[in-house]
Amino acid sequence: MAEDVSQGKVDLELPPLDNRLVASAAARLDAAKIPHVLWGNYMLTIFGIPTIVDGIDFVIDDDFMDAAYHTLQGEGFKECKSEGCISKKNLGYAPTPHNHLHITESLSLGFYKKSDILWRLPNLLNVDGETIILASDLNQLPGPDILGRGGRFQQDLHPVRVLAVYQLVPALLLLAKKDMSTYGRYWMNWISYILEYCTENGVFDQNRLTGIYKTYINAFLEGDYTAKHQAFACIGITE
């Protein structure tokens, strides 16, 4: 049974950051009919990638950015009141969210615009099993590691949408191309993590990629730097 999504109170105390809290936030966005997908480091853990989780991030359809903020504000997620908050800074090494709330003083919930992150995706609501899957997908996502960390969500939680890994890799290459002069390396690091951990756990098979993305990843894995750079040069962010 899906998790209860009844309205919270302004002074609601949030539970610890875990799958249940992520699913609860997604449930409230879904109840408000706000198109979104999970993003950021928490998304990476679902694919079995060990990383530091510093909050929750969602990519939101541009027309619903304000609605997403106001939907979760008061549900225990707090307005940021710190001028020194890292989520407000223009970082040279990583993108910052368009807007954010706080889970705790040090843990945030970030909102990223679809037009900035996933501009090629036509619909953030369509769970087709190819482009967008559920975070609880038994066939495309790994279980927790031997320490019980990461991996797919429990089946009894509210469904949470994420990109399938075969759409995530092209999306990251497009981001790396778009942000080449700023934090392109940040997106490339994500790709490296996917190739390292998701190849090992069976989540990712480069042969399922197509076109220039497959050419790039094959060259990357073979250490063919000339072919890799040539393929990257052919990636068009407006294609």
N, C-alpha and C positions, 0 to 999 in steps of 0.2 A: 504494500500500500504506500502511496506517495506521502511524503512528509506534510504535516499540517502547515498551511500557509496563512493562517488567520492573522489579522492585523496585530502588530505589536504596539507597545507604548513608547512614548518619547523617552522615558527614563529606563528603557529596557537594557539590561546588562547582557552583553553578548557572551556566548560560550567561547571556549578556546577556538583558535583558528584550526579547522579541520574540514574534512569532506562535508560534514553535516552543515557547517556554517556556509560553505560555498554553495551547497545545494539550496539552502534556505534563502540566500540572496538571489539566486537564479529563479527560485519559485516566486519571489515577490516581483521580480522583473517580468516574468511570464504572466503573472496575474494582472499586471498592468499593460499587457500586450506590447512589451518593449522588445524589439528584435536585438538579440545579443548573442555572443559566444564567449566562452571563457578564454582568457589569454594570460600571458605572463608566466612567471616561474611556477605558479601552481599548476598551470596547464602542462608544463614540461614534466612535472612529477607523475602525471597520469600516464605518460608514455614510458615511465620507468627510468627517467633521468634524475639522478640525485643532484639537487641544487638547493641553495638557500632560499627559503620561502619567506618573503617579507610582506606578504599580504595577498590580496585577491585583485585580479584585473579582468575587466570585461571590454571587449570591443562592442560598441553600441552604434546602431544606425544613427547617422548625423541628426536626423530630424527628431530623435528621441533623447538627445543628450540631457537636456534640462529635466525631462520627465524621469529619466533614470536616476539622476541625482536626488530629486525631490521624493521619489518613491522609496529610496533606501535611507534617506536622511530621516531620523526619528525612529527608524526600526532598530535602533541600537547603534547604528553607524553615525559617527559624530562629525560635525563640521570642523574643518581644520582652522585653528586659531593661532597657529605658530608661523610667524614670518620666516623662520629659519627652517621650515619643513623641507626635506629633500624633494618631496613631490612637487614643490613650487619652483624649484631651481632649474635653470637651463643647464643640463649636464652635457659635457663634451663627449662623454663615452656611452651614453644611453638616453633613449627618449623618455620624457616625462609625460604623465597623463594629461589630457585636456582639462580634467577636473578630478577631484578625489574627495573621499571621506576618510574617516579613521575608524579602525577597529579598536586599537589602543593607540597610545601616543607614538609608538614606533612601528605599528602595523597599519597599512593603509588599504583602501579599496579604490582602485583607479579606474577611470573611464577613458577609453581611447576612441577616437572617431574612426568609423569605418572607412571614411575617405582617406585617412592617413595611414591605415594599416592593411585593410583588406578591400581595397577599392575594386578589385576584379571580381569579388563575390557578388552575385546578384541578390542573394536572399540569405539572411542570417537565421531564418526560421525553418528552412527546409532540411530536415534530417533525412538525407537520401542514402546514407551508408557509404557514399563515395566521397563527397565533398565535406559534409558535416555528419558527424556521428555523435553518439551519446557517450559521456564519460564513464558509463557503466558497461560499455560494449564488451561482451564476452569473447568475441572473435578477433577484434582488432587491437585490443589493449591488454597489457600484462596484468597479472595479479601482483600483490604486494611483494616486496623483496623478502629475504630471509629474516629481516628484522621487523617485518610488518609495515614497511614504509612505502608510500607511493602506490602506483598502479591504479587500475580502474576503480571507480566508485562502487559502493555497495548497491545492490539491486533495489533496496527498499527506499532509497533516497529519491527526491524529486529529480527528474531527468535534467542533466546539464549538457548543453551543446558545446562541442569542441570541433576543430578542424581535424579531418582524417590526416594522418601523417603524410600521405601522398599529395595532399593539397597544401599542407603546412610547409613542406620543403620549397615548392615553387613560390609560395607567398613570401618566404624568407629571402629567397634569391631576388625577388622583385624589390623587397624592402632594402636589401643590401645595395642594389643598383641605384635606387632612388636616393638613399642616404649615403652614397659613396664618399662624399666629402665631409660627412659628420660622424655618424655612428654606424657606418656599414659594417665595421668589424664586430660590433655587438651582435648583429643578426647572423654574421658568419659563424660566430661562436655557437649560436644555437644550432646551426646546421652541423657543426662539428660534434656537438653533443648527441644529436640524433644519429649521426653516422656511427658514432662510437657505441652508444648504449642500445639504440633501437635495432641495430643490425645484430647485436649480440643476443638480445632477448626475443628476436624474431618478429618484432613489430614492423620493421622496415625492410623492404626489398627494393633495391634501386631499379630492378628490371620492370617495376610497375610504373615508373616515371615515363614520361614521353617527351619527344622533341628536344629542344635545347637544354631543358632541365636534366634530362637523362644524360645527355652528352657531358654536361658540366659535372654531375655527380660521379659518373664513371671515370672522368679524367681526374677528379679529386681523389678518388679511391685508388687509382692506379699511379698517383704521383706524377701525372703528366701535366706539368705546370703550363706548358705552351698551349696545349689543347684546352686546359681549364680557363686560361685567360682569354683565349679566342672565343670560347663558348660564352663566357661572362659578357664579353663585348657585344654579343649578338642578342642578349636579353633586352627586350624593349618594354619599358614600364607602362606604355600605353597600348600595347598589343592586345 
